[in-house]
Amino acid sequence: MRNDLTIIFITANETPEKWALFQMEYLLKAIGDYPVISVSRKSMKFGINLLDEEPKKSYWNIYKQMLRAAKKADTHYVAMAEDDVLYSRDHFVRFRPTITNVSYNRSRWSLFSWDNIYCLRQRISNCSLIAPREYLIDALEEREAKYPNGHNYAGEVGRGIVERNLGVTRRNMVEWYSEVPIIQLNHPTGIDDTQQRKWKKHGQIKAYDIPYWGKATKITEIYNGS
């Protein structure tokens, strides 16, 4: 057990209750005794809880809330946890980047609630971020200082195209792979318009059943209330 990591859990409290309980069961097993700072739109008893009182959901607001939570943490590293992702224990314990790199676990299967299929998409995702706390705070504070009223464009720290478009410092980033993957659910209650319309593109590699997590239908049925 390492004591160097704080989990930042962000939720809009909008996923179906059955899914929320299922996701939390796996998250609690994955994080063990790591400290948690949760950010939610409804008060919840999960670690140190911060209320997100922004009137509108947005990607920019996610990073704003990440900054709030990272400033509350007191560990060397922080890791993101989102309410539509199933996390494995291996994800949180296997890897730590150097103090001048953010990192993303590329062992991430996407799952689509409307067609029961896993896929691997060739890009990083904020839900798999593990980063040095001070390095992440510096990056997010730079964005907030440049755009104090927010911006309609946002994306991962360390993703080149995002930082070029925002005109902020290019941050170092490394990718790695856990042995046991994490599962990111794409669903109509997500922020992304392509999820809401159910036409988000699949990745290049597809599967109906994967080790540890089992059949895709088992998971989508929980979200869809079957």
Secondary structure, DSSP 8 states (H G I E B T S, - for coil): --SSEEEEEEE-S-S-HHHHHHHHHHHHHHHTT--EEEEESS---SBEEEE---SS--HHHHHHHHHHHHHH--SSEEEEEETTEE--HHHHHS----TT-EEEE--EEEEETTTTEEEE-SS--GGGEEEEHHHHHHHHHHHHHH-TT--S----TT-HHHHHHHT-----EEEE--SS-EEEEE-TTSS-HHHHTT-----SEEESEETTTEEHHHHHHHHHT-
